[in-house]
Amino acid sequence: MQLSQNYLENLKSQLDKLVEQYNNLDFIENDPISIPHLFTRKEDIEISGFLTATISWGKRPMILKNAHQMMEMLDFAPYDFVISHEESDLAKLPHFVHRTFSKEDFKYFLRSLKNIYLNHDGLESIFKTYQGDAFLHEAITQLHQIFFTLEHEKRTQKHVANPSKGSVAKRIHMFLRWMIRKDDKEVDFGIWDIAAAKLSCPLDVHSGTIARRLHLITRKNNDLKALAELDSYLRYFDSADPAKYDFALFGLGVNDGFEEWITRIGGSL
């Protein structure tokens, strides 16, 4: 479907209003981003954010409960625990599970993060080193490769996305939005020196459904080509900060007047 300029301009105007509505600190209380907001140290924010994003699937109350439990297991000092822990410390960790993410997965993540911070200058360095010209897909693929250089169970690999295998890396793109976007709303942290223009909107079942209703995605599956479709439109709306529209897609997903909103917008196609 060829979208008219009038439709796109009208849609952008409406989405911008939703971004303004949902991009505020009131939004974070029941959102996974509230976990890294417990911290002020850069490395604590990174590690807590990465671990929280990793388990961010399922019902939000359970995500928040389990992410908080992870931070408690790390003595609410995730960076200090990561770089200084020994195997004996991992053996003492209490039982932990979030859906298919087990205690053994959690222990491997701590081992791998220690390797990344001691031998690869941290998570930000990986993304800065391997960032591409327009997107961060290559950097995510490199993160996957570096993350699993230590001995590990193969099943653990599914918990870190790999775009080279076709993954849209929804949870990592969400994590990257947290780390890279910076504005005066102080929801996202903006602590990484990477251009927000390179961010992609996290694409999952809910955002994909909304995007299709808005005609921003034509493909049936949430694959990399679908993400490219969505990215192209969001970059048209704001080339410097396309991922801010994640707030708008989220807002539409929880908006009781969504159907009426869609009908009104669709009239300008």
C-alpha positions in Angstrom: 0.0 0.0 0.0 1.3 3.4 -1.0 0.9 5.8 1.9 0.0 9.4 1.1 2.1 12.2 2.4 -1.0 13.6 4.0 -1.5 10.4 5.9 2.1 10.2 7.0 2.1 13.8 8.2 -1.1 13.3 10.1 0.1 10.1 11.6 3.4 11.7 12.6 1.5 14.5 14.4 -0.6 12.0 16.3 2.3 9.8 17.2 4.3 12.8 18.4 1.4 13.6 20.8 1.6 10.0 22.2 5.3 10.2 22.6 4.8 13.3 24.7 2.1 11.6 26.7 4.0 8.4 27.5 7.6 9.5 27.6 7.6 10.7 31.2 8.8 9.5 34.6 5.2 8.4 35.5 5.6 5.7 32.8 8.5 3.9 34.4 6.9 2.7 37.7 5.5 -0.4 36.2 8.0 -0.8 33.3 11.2 -2.9 33.3 13.2 0.3 32.9 12.4 1.0 36.6 15.1 -1.6 37.6 18.1 0.3 36.2 16.6 3.5 37.5 17.4 2.1 41.0 21.1 2.9 40.2 23.2 5.9 39.4 26.6 4.4 38.6 27.0 3.9 34.8 28.1 0.3 35.0 25.3 -0.6 37.4 22.8 0.9 35.1 24.2 -1.0 32.1 24.4 -4.4 33.8 21.0 -4.1 35.6 19.5 -2.9 32.4 21.0 -5.8 30.3 19.9 -8.4 32.8 16.4 -6.9 33.1 16.0 -6.6 29.4 17.0 -10.2 29.0 14.1 -11.5 31.0 11.6 -8.9 29.7 9.1 -11.3 28.2 5.8 -12.3 29.9 3.7 -10.4 32.3 5.2 -7.2 33.6 4.6 -7.8 37.4 6.6 -11.1 37.1 9.4 -9.4 35.1 9.7 -6.7 37.7 9.6 -9.2 40.6 12.3 -11.4 39.1 14.5 -8.6 37.9 14.4 -7.1 41.5 15.3 -10.6 42.8 18.3 -10.7 40.5 19.5 -7.3 41.9 19.0 -8.6 45.4 21.1 -11.6 44.6 23.8 -9.2 43.4 23.6 -7.2 46.7 22.3 -4.3 44.7 25.8 -3.7 43.4 25.7 -5.5 40.1 29.0 -4.1 38.7 31.0 -4.9 41.8 29.5 -8.4 42.0 30.2 -9.0 38.3 33.9 -8.0 38.3 34.8 -9.5 41.6 32.8 -12.7 42.0 34.4 -16.1 42.1 32.8 -19.5 41.2 32.2 -20.0 45.0 30.0 -16.9 45.0 27.9 -18.2 42.1 27.5 -21.6 43.8 25.9 -19.8 46.8 23.3 -18.0 44.7 19.8 -19.0 45.6 17.4 -20.7 43.2 16.3 -18.4 40.3 14.1 -18.9 37.3 12.2 -16.7 34.9 10.2 -18.8 32.4 13.0 -20.6 30.4 15.8 -18.4 31.9 17.3 -20.6 34.7 19.8 -20.2 37.5 22.5 -21.8 35.3 21.7 -19.2 32.6 22.0 -16.5 35.1 25.4 -17.7 36.4 26.7 -17.9 32.9 25.5 -14.3 32.2 27.5 -13.2 35.2 30.6 -15.0 34.1 30.3 -13.6 30.6 29.7 -10.1 31.8 32.8 -10.3 33.9 34.8 -11.3 30.8 33.3 -8.4 28.9 34.1 -5.8 31.5 37.6 -7.1 32.3 38.7 -8.0 28.7 36.5 -6.0 26.3 36.1 -2.7 28.1 32.4 -3.2 28.9 29.2 -3.4 27.0 29.3 0.1 25.5 32.7 -0.6 24.0 31.4 -3.5 22.0 28.6 -1.5 20.5 30.8 1.5 19.7 33.5 -0.7 18.1 31.1 -2.7 15.9 28.4 -0.1 15.1 27.5 0.1 11.5 26.7 3.1 9.4 23.0 3.1 9.9 21.9 0.4 12.3 23.2 -1.6 15.3 22.4 -5.1 14.0 26.1 -5.9 13.3 27.0 -4.8 16.9 24.3 -7.0 18.3 25.7 -10.0 16.3 29.2 -9.2 17.6 27.8 -9.0 21.2 26.4 -12.5 20.7 29.7 -13.9 19.5 31.7 -12.3 22.3 29.2 -13.2 24.9 29.5 -16.9 24.2 33.3 -17.2 23.9 33.4 -18.9 27.4 32.4 -22.5 27.9 28.6 -22.7 28.1 25.5 -24.8 27.5 24.1 -24.3 24.0 20.6 -23.7 25.4 21.8 -20.5 27.0 22.5 -18.9 23.5 18.8 -18.3 22.9 18.8 -15.7 25.6 21.0 -13.3 23.6 19.6 -12.4 20.2 21.6 -12.9 17.0 20.4 -10.9 14.0 22.7 -12.9 11.7 20.3 -15.8 12.4 17.2 -13.7 11.6 16.3 -12.4 15.1 14.8 -9.0 15.4 16.5 -8.7 18.8 13.5 -7.0 20.5 14.9 -7.1 24.0 18.3 -5.9 23.0 16.9 -3.0 21.0 14.8 -2.0 24.1 18.0 -2.1 26.2 19.8 0.0 23.6 17.0 2.5 23.7 17.5 2.8 27.4 21.3 3.3 27.1 21.4 5.6 24.1 18.4 7.9 23.9 18.7 11.1 25.8 16.2 13.9 26.2 14.9 16.1 29.0 12.2 13.6 30.1 14.9 11.4 31.9 13.1 8.1 31.1 15.9 6.7 29.0 19.4 7.2 30.3 21.5 8.4 27.4 24.7 7.3 29.0 26.3 5.8 25.8 28.1 7.8 23.2 26.3 6.4 20.2 23.9 8.3 18.0 20.2 7.7 18.7 19.7 7.9 14.9 21.0 4.3 14.8 18.4 2.9 17.1 15.6 0.5 15.9 12.2 0.3 17.5 11.8 -2.9 19.6 9.5 -5.1 17.5 7.4 -7.7 19.2 3.8 -9.1 18.8 2.2 -6.0 20.3 4.2 -3.3 18.5 4.0 -5.4 15.3 0.2 -5.6 15.5 -0.1 -1.8 16.1 2.4 -1.0 13.3 0.4 -3.2 10.8 -2.9 -1.5 11.7 -1.1 1.8 11.0 0.2 0.4 7.6 3.8 0.8 8.7 4.5 -2.9 8.2 3.2 -5.0 5.4 5.0 -8.3 6.1 3.1 -10.9 8.0 6.0 -12.0 10.2 8.1 -10.0 12.6 11.3 -10.6 10.8 14.3 -8.3 10.0 12.5 -7.1 6.8 9.5 -6.1 8.8 11.8 -4.3 11.2 13.4 -2.5 8.2 9.9 -1.4 7.0 9.1 0.0 10.4 12.5 1.6 10.8 12.2 3.4 7.4 8.9 5.1 8.4 10.1 6.0 11.9 13.2 7.5 10.5 11.0 9.5 8.1 9.1 10.8 11.1 12.3 11.7 13.0 15.7 10.7 11.6 17.6 11.8 14.7 15.4 9.9 17.2 13.3 7.2 15.6 13.1 4.9 18.7 11.1 7.5 20.6 8.1 6.2 18.7 8.4 3.0 20.9 6.5 5.1 23.5 3.7 5.8 21.0 3.3 2.2 19.9 3.2 1.2 23.5 0.7 3.9 24.2 -1.6 2.8 21.4 -1.4 -0.8 22.7 -2.8 0.2 26.1 -5.2 2.9 24.8 -8.9 2.0 25.3 -9.8 4.2 22.4 -7.5 2.6 20.0 -10.1 1.4 17.4 -11.7 4.9 17.3 -8.2 6.4 16.9 -7.3 4.0 14.1 -10.5 4.8 12.2 -9.9 8.6 12.5 -6.3 8.3 11.3 -7.1 5.8 8.5 -9.5 8.3 6.9 -6.5 10.3 5.6 -4.9 7.4 3.7 
